[in-house]
Amino acid sequence: MGEGGRGRPPPRPQGVAAADSAAGQPGRSSLRELPGVRLQHCSRGRARLYRVPLNHLRKSRSYRVPMFTGIVRERGRIVSFDASRLVVAADTEAELGDSIAIAGVCLTVVGRGSGTLAFDVVGETLERTTLGRKAAGDDVNVEPALRAGEPLGGHIVQGHVDGVGALRGETDGLTWIDAPAAILRYCVVKGSVAVDGTSLTIAALDEAGFAVALVPHTLEITTLGGLQPGDGVNLEVDVLAKYVERLTITS
């Protein structure tokens, strides 16, 4: 017993809390069914909560979330692209079915080779992004999907490209990117934007585009350092801005 006659509360289990709402329901899997998982029970009202060690969630494909942070892991190189099957040379480890952001576009791994990853690219993706302009030998930014327990280093990036912009040039140390009006409506100074899958902070705005400050590390580790005026880039605005707009309209 501790001071005042109160016993110490039991140590808090480490891991992810989840309600066992799927248990016993046909067609739905329960966390208790994950192989090798030992769940720690804790009561909260009438709900049955369990804590699952994070390392087990990382191994469970069914609980992976296809979300990115805009922190590019490496710069890959296109080995071949026949307008439907894209093969990229990269050191990123991935399993079949995993989500990988290629130049800011969320794609699914459909094949693996010795140091290569293959993806199927549909026509709509080719039309709405810069992937349709890519060819063998081009470099692309590569980022695997965020997993449970990993840090959110940039901002929430879905890999769903909102539009294509173009590099305008550099002025007073800032890199300017021209963007469609449909993109600019969601841009604010100090806000976030993904450019070819790279999480960046908006430093300035004008009627035709926005400016970002690219540090030497970003220029080295991503494809942004090799852009020339007029080159196209994939743009994805902060999804939180879309939610705010939607809530404002519906209210």
C-alpha positions as CSV (number, residue, x, y, z in Angstrom):
1,M,0.0,0.0,0.0
2,G,1.2,3.5,-0.7
3,E,0.8,6.7,1.3
4,G,-2.7,7.6,2.5
5,G,-3.7,3.9,2.2
6,R,-3.9,4.0,-1.6
7,G,-2.4,1.3,-3.7
8,R,-0.3,2.2,-6.7
9,P,-2.1,1.8,-10.0
10,P,-0.9,-1.0,-12.2
11,P,1.7,0.0,-14.8
12,R,0.1,1.2,-18.1
13,P,0.7,-1.3,-20.9
14,Q,2.6,0.0,-23.8
15,G,1.1,-0.2,-27.3
16,V,-2.0,0.7,-29.2
17,A,-5.4,0.6,-27.6
18,A,-8.3,-0.8,-29.7
19,A,-11.8,-1.8,-28.9
20,D,-12.5,-5.5,-29.7
21,S,-15.7,-4.6,-31.6
22,A,-14.9,-7.1,-34.4
23,A,-14.8,-10.1,-32.2
24,G,-17.4,-12.7,-33.0
25,Q,-18.7,-10.9,-36.1
26,P,-18.7,-12.9,-39.3
27,G,-16.4,-11.6,-42.0
28,R,-14.4,-9.3,-39.6
29,S,-11.1,-10.1,-38.0
30,S,-10.3,-9.3,-34.4
31,L,-7.0,-8.0,-33.1
32,R,-7.0,-11.2,-31.0
33,E,-6.6,-13.2,-34.2
34,L,-3.2,-11.7,-35.1
35,P,-0.6,-14.4,-34.9
36,G,1.8,-14.1,-31.9
37,V,-0.2,-11.2,-30.3
38,R,-0.8,-11.3,-26.6
39,L,-3.4,-8.8,-25.7
40,Q,-3.5,-7.0,-22.4
41,H,-7.1,-6.5,-21.2
42,C,-8.2,-3.2,-19.6
43,S,-11.8,-2.3,-18.7
44,R,-13.3,1.1,-19.4
45,G,-17.0,1.2,-18.8
46,R,-18.7,-1.5,-20.9
47,A,-16.1,-1.4,-23.6
48,R,-13.5,-4.1,-23.9
49,L,-10.2,-2.5,-24.7
50,Y,-7.0,-4.2,-25.5
51,R,-3.5,-3.0,-26.0
52,V,-1.4,-4.4,-28.8
53,P,2.4,-4.0,-28.9
54,L,3.3,-1.7,-31.8
55,N,5.8,-4.2,-33.3
56,H,2.9,-6.6,-33.9
57,L,0.9,-4.0,-35.7
58,R,3.9,-3.2,-37.9
59,K,4.0,-6.9,-38.9
60,S,0.3,-7.0,-39.6
61,R,-0.5,-5.9,-43.2
62,S,-4.2,-5.5,-42.4
63,Y,-3.5,-2.7,-40.0
64,R,-1.1,-0.7,-42.2
65,V,-2.3,2.8,-43.2
66,P,-1.5,4.1,-46.7
67,M,-0.4,7.6,-45.5
68,F,2.8,9.5,-46.0
69,T,4.5,12.5,-44.4
70,G,6.3,14.1,-47.3
71,I,9.8,13.1,-46.0
72,V,11.4,11.6,-49.0
73,R,13.3,8.4,-48.2
74,E,15.4,8.3,-51.3
75,R,15.7,9.2,-54.9
76,G,14.9,6.3,-57.2
77,R,15.5,5.9,-60.9
78,I,13.0,4.7,-63.5
79,V,14.3,1.5,-65.1
80,S,11.4,1.1,-67.6
81,F,8.0,2.5,-68.2
82,D,5.7,1.3,-70.9
83,A,2.8,3.7,-69.9
84,S,1.2,1.0,-67.7
85,R,3.9,-0.8,-65.9
86,L,6.4,1.4,-64.0
87,V,9.7,-0.2,-62.7
88,V,11.8,1.9,-60.3
89,A,15.3,1.1,-59.0
90,A,15.2,1.8,-55.3
91,D,16.7,0.5,-52.0
92,T,13.4,0.9,-50.2
93,E,12.2,-2.5,-48.9
94,A,8.6,-3.4,-49.7
95,E,6.2,-6.3,-49.9
96,L,3.7,-7.0,-52.7
97,G,0.6,-4.9,-52.0
98,D,2.5,-2.2,-50.1
99,S,1.8,1.5,-50.8
100,I,4.8,3.6,-52.0
101,A,4.7,7.3,-53.0
102,I,6.5,7.8,-56.3
103,A,7.0,11.5,-57.1
104,G,4.1,12.1,-54.7
105,V,1.8,9.6,-56.3
106,C,0.5,6.7,-54.1
107,L,1.1,3.5,-56.0
108,T,0.8,-0.2,-55.1
109,V,3.8,-2.6,-55.4
110,V,2.9,-5.3,-57.8
111,G,6.3,-6.8,-58.4
112,R,9.8,-6.9,-56.9
113,G,13.2,-7.6,-58.3
114,S,16.8,-7.3,-57.3
115,G,16.7,-3.7,-56.1
116,T,13.6,-2.8,-58.1
117,L,9.9,-2.2,-57.5
118,A,7.2,-2.5,-60.1
119,F,3.9,-0.6,-60.1
120,D,0.8,-0.5,-62.4
121,V,-0.2,3.0,-63.4
122,V,-3.7,3.6,-64.8
123,G,-4.7,6.2,-67.4
124,E,-6.3,8.6,-65.0
125,T,-3.0,8.8,-63.0
126,L,-1.1,9.5,-66.2
127,E,-3.5,12.3,-67.1
128,R,-3.6,14.0,-63.6
129,T,0.0,13.7,-62.7
130,T,3.5,14.2,-64.2
131,L,4.1,10.4,-64.4
132,G,2.8,10.4,-67.9
133,R,5.8,12.6,-68.8
134,K,8.4,10.3,-67.2
135,A,10.7,7.9,-69.0
136,A,13.5,5.5,-68.3
137,G,16.5,7.2,-66.7
138,D,14.4,9.9,-64.9
139,D,14.8,10.2,-61.1
140,V,11.7,10.1,-58.8
141,N,11.2,10.7,-55.1
142,V,10.4,7.6,-53.2
143,E,8.7,7.3,-49.8
144,P,7.2,4.2,-48.2
145,A,3.9,4.5,-46.3
146,L,4.0,5.6,-42.7
147,R,3.6,2.7,-40.2
148,A,2.2,2.7,-36.7
149,G,4.7,4.2,-34.2
150,E,6.8,6.0,-36.8
151,P,7.3,9.8,-36.4
152,L,5.2,12.2,-38.5
153,G,8.1,14.3,-39.7
154,G,6.4,16.4,-42.3
155,H,2.6,16.7,-42.7
156,I,-0.2,14.4,-43.6
157,V,0.2,13.5,-47.3
158,Q,-2.2,11.0,-49.0
159,G,-0.4,10.6,-52.3
160,H,-3.5,11.8,-54.1
161,V,-2.3,14.5,-56.4
162,D,-4.5,17.6,-56.6
163,G,-3.0,19.1,-59.7
164,V,0.2,19.8,-61.7
165,G,2.3,23.0,-61.3
166,A,5.4,24.2,-63.0
167,L,8.7,25.6,-61.7
168,R,8.8,29.3,-62.3
169,G,12.3,30.0,-61.1
170,E,14.3,31.4,-58.1
171,T,14.0,34.9,-56.7
172,D,15.7,36.3,-53.6
173,G,16.5,32.8,-52.3
174,L,13.0,31.5,-52.8
175,T,11.8,28.9,-55.3
176,W,8.6,29.9,-57.0
177,I,6.1,27.4,-58.4
178,D,3.2,28.3,-60.6
179,A,0.0,26.5,-59.6
180,P,-3.7,26.3,-60.8
181,A,-6.2,28.5,-58.9
182,A,-7.8,25.3,-57.6
183,I,-4.6,24.6,-55.7
184,L,-3.9,28.2,-54.6
185,R,-7.2,28.5,-52.8
186,Y,-5.9,26.1,-50.2
187,C,-2.5,27.7,-49.8
188,V,-1.5,30.0,-47.0
189,V,1.8,31.4,-45.9
190,K,3.4,29.1,-43.3
191,G,1.1,26.3,-44.4
192,S,2.1,23.0,-45.9
193,V,2.1,21.7,-49.5
194,A,3.6,18.6,-51.1
195,V,5.7,19.1,-54.2
196,D,6.5,15.9,-56.0
197,G,5.9,14.2,-52.7
198,T,8.1,16.5,-50.7
199,S,6.6,18.3,-47.6
200,L,7.4,22.0,-47.9
201,T,6.4,25.1,-46.1
202,I,4.9,28.0,-48.1
203,A,7.0,31.1,-47.7
204,A,5.1,33.5,-50.0
205,L,2.1,33.7,-52.3
206,D,1.1,35.7,-55.4
207,E,-1.8,35.5,-57.9
208,A,0.0,32.8,-60.0
209,G,1.8,30.6,-57.5
210,F,3.6,30.1,-54.2
211,A,7.2,30.2,-53.1
212,V,9.2,27.8,-50.9
213,A,12.6,27.8,-49.4
214,L,14.6,24.8,-50.3
215,V,17.5,23.9,-48.0
216,P,20.6,22.2,-49.3
217,H,19.6,18.8,-47.9
218,T,16.3,18.9,-49.7
219,L,18.0,19.8,-53.0
220,E,20.4,16.9,-52.5
221,I,18.1,14.1,-51.4
222,T,15.1,14.9,-53.6
223,T,14.5,15.5,-57.3
224,L,13.7,19.2,-56.7
225,G,17.4,20.2,-57.1
226,G,17.4,19.1,-60.7
227,L,14.3,21.0,-61.8
228,Q,14.5,23.5,-64.6
229,P,12.1,26.4,-65.3
230,G,8.9,25.1,-66.9
231,D,9.3,21.5,-65.5
232,G,6.1,20.1,-64.2
233,V,5.6,19.0,-60.5
234,N,2.9,17.1,-58.7
235,L,1.1,19.2,-56.1
236,E,-1.0,18.0,-53.2
237,V,-2.5,20.5,-50.8
238,D,-2.9,19.9,-47.0
239,V,-6.0,17.7,-46.7
240,L,-6.9,19.5,-43.5
241,A,-7.7,22.6,-45.5
242,K,-10.2,20.6,-47.5
243,Y,-11.9,19.4,-44.4
244,V,-12.2,22.9,-43.0
245,E,-13.7,24.1,-46.3
246,R,-16.2,21.2,-46.3
247,L,-17.2,21.8,-42.7
248,T,-17.7,25.5,-43.4
249,I,-19.9,24.9,-46.4
250,T,-22.1,22.3,-44.6
251,S,-22.5,24.4,-41.5
